């Protein structure tokens, strides 16, 4: 016959008061996605409207000309940044 050991369960199964509970249920809780800081920038990702399509050219002139746009970044920009990093620190292996 096997022995059964009693294990202290500590907090398991016990109700604990949560500091932020009242703010959450009343809609007054502050979340990081609502954070606004001076000079803060937002990003918008535009995706292809054609599934599995080949992108031959991206005309970013309208986006760049829009008031308030700080920068327009495309895949080509990311490739250039990666190449510059690899040139300065060596090959970057994907995770």
Secondary structure, DSSP 8 states (H G I E B T S, - for coil): ---------TTTT-----TTHHHHHTT----GGG---TT---------SSTT--------HHHHHSTT------HHHHHHHHHHHHHHH------
